[in-house]
Amino acid sequence: KKLVVLALLGVALVPSIALAQEGSLLVRARAVYIYPADKSDAIPSLKVPDDAITVSKKTIPEVDFTYFLTKNIAAELILTYPQKHDVKLSGTNIGTFKHLPPVLSLQYHLAPEGTLRPYIGVGANLTLISNVELTVPGVGALDLSSPSVGVSGQAGFDFKLSPKLFFNADAKWVMLRSDVELKAGGTKVSVVRVDPWLIGVGLGYRF
């Protein structure tokens, strides 16, 4: 009976031991492609139609830290430096702005001990918008409201290359919206919904 009990305890402890051996912290470096939704409200006074305000696409470096609370549940924080985007109005360049979009997600890992480890996650972002340099001829300088607070969703996988090294692919959707205002007086003229997809690939190391 003692041997049976010990065997059962050993089976129960295997996942915990495996998690401890791999460590609770996974750090990744990724290249991320930002694909904005390019949705905006019309500006009737300027005869500007819906979705005329567009934001440039670009690839950026990103670092994220994933901490495993259990073998299946983890919290992920993604970080980068302020990113600069070009803005166009009906195809004409009207300037640039920068944004810093940290995202915190709670993830569920479906196969935490497999070679292929898919996961899904939901979270929130607090996007800080700065260095707004937007001007429309005949209208004047524009500003963007900051910060933008929104939800996020993600799906991805880690592929185990060695005991601690992983290949990662990840897709996130982030709600990022801002009021477009006249700098002189602060009158709201439109709402831009950047709402980008963030498509990333990279490598991770588990400590």
N, C-alpha and C positions, 0 to 999 in steps of 0.2 A: 504493500500500500504506500509506503514511504517513497519507493522508487517511482510509482505512478504519479504521486503528488509532485515530486521533484521534476519529472518529465513534463508535466503540464505547466509548471511554473517556468520551466525553460522555454517552452513554446511561446508562452505569453510574453516573455521578456525579449524574445528575438527582435521584434520591431523596435522596441526602445533602445536596444543595444545597437542596432543598425543605424538608427537616427543619431545616437550619441557618437558613433564612429564617424559618420559623415559630417557631423556638426550642425548647428542650428542656423548658421548664417551663410547665405548664398549671395555673393557679390558678382554682378554682371557688368560687362561693358558692351554696349550695342551701338550700331549705326541705325538711326531711326529716320524714316522718310515721313515728312509731315504733309498730309494731303487734306487741305481745307475744304469745307463744304461749299463755301462761297455763296452764302445766302444772305440777303439783306432786304430791308424794306424799301419801297419806292420813295422818291422825294418829289412829290407832285409839283412843288413850286419851281423846281429846276427841270421838270419833265424827265426825271431819271426813273427808269422802270425798276421793278423788283430784280434783285440779284445782280445789280450793276456794279456793286462794290466787290472786288475780288482781292484775295491775299495770295502772295506767291508761295509756291511749293518749294520745299528744300529738304536736304538731308543733314542731320545734325548728329553729333556724338552725345551719348547719354550713359549715365551710370545709375544702376539701381541696387538697392539693398533689400533682400528678402529674408525675413526672420521667421523661422518655423516655430509656431506656438505649440503645435502637435505635429505628428507625421503627415497629416492631411491639410491642416489649416496654417496659413502663413500670412504675414503682413508685408507688403512691398511698398517701398518709397522710391520713386524715380526722380533723378535730379539732373539738371544741365545748367548751362549759363544762359543769360538773357539772349534770346534769338531775335534777329532783325529780319523783318519782312517788308517787301515792296507792296504797295497798295495801288490798285488801278480803279478808275471810275469809267465805266463803259469803254474799257480798253486803253484809256489814257492814264499814264503814271501820275499819281498825285502826291507821292511821298512815301514815307516809311514809318514804322513803329517797332518797338521791341516788346517782347513778353517773356516772362519767366514762369513756366507752368509746372511746378511740382505737383505730383499726383500720388496719393496714398490709397492703396487698395487692400482689400481683404480677399485672399485667394483660397480656393479649394483645389487641392492636388489629388487627381483621381487615382494615380498609380505611383505613390511616393517611393516605392522600392524597386520599380521596374527600370529597364533601360530607357524606354520611352515614357516620359512623365508629363502627360497633358494636365492643364489646369485652366480654371475659369476664375474671374474675379470681378468685384464691383468696388467702387471707391468714390473719391471726391478730389477735386482739384481747386486750388486757390491760385489763379493766374494774375500776376502783377504786370500791368501794362505801363510802359514808360517810353521816354524819348519819342513822343508822337510829333512827327514833322509832316503834316498833311495840309495841303493848300489846294483849293479849287479856284481857278481863275474866275473873277467876277463875283465870287462868293466870299472868299477869305480863308483864313486858317481854321482847321478843324481839330477837334480833340476827341479822344476815346475815354469813356469812363473806366475807372479801375478801382478795386480789383474785380475780377470775374470769378464767381463761385459756381461750381456745377458738379454734376455727377460724371462718372466714367464707368466703362465696362471693358473687359478684356478677355481674350482667350489666347492660349499659347501652349508651348511644350518645351521641356528640357530633354535633351538626348545625352545620355551618359557616355562620355568618351573614355574616361578613366575613373578611378575611385573618387576623385574630387573635381574633375574637369567636365563641363557640360557645354554642348551647343544649344543655343536658345533661339526660338522664333516666337514672335509675340505681336498681337494686333490689339490696339486700344482705340476706343472712341471716347473723346473728351468733349464735354459741353463747355464751350468757350464763347461768350457773347458780350457785346459792349454797345452802349449807346454812342452814336456819332453826334457830336455837339459842335456848335460854333464856339470858337475860343473867345470871341468877343460877345459876352452876354450869357454864354452857356445854353443857348436854345438847342433843344434836341431836334435833329433833322432826319435821323434814321436809326435803325438798329442793325448791326452786322453780326451774323451768326457764323463764326469761323468753324466751330464744331469739328475739329480735325480728326481724321484717322491717323494714328501713329503706328507705322508698320516697321518692326525692328528685327534685326538678326544680330547675334553676337555670341560671346563666350562667357561662361560663368564659372566661378570657383567656390567650392563649398568649404567653409572653415569649421 
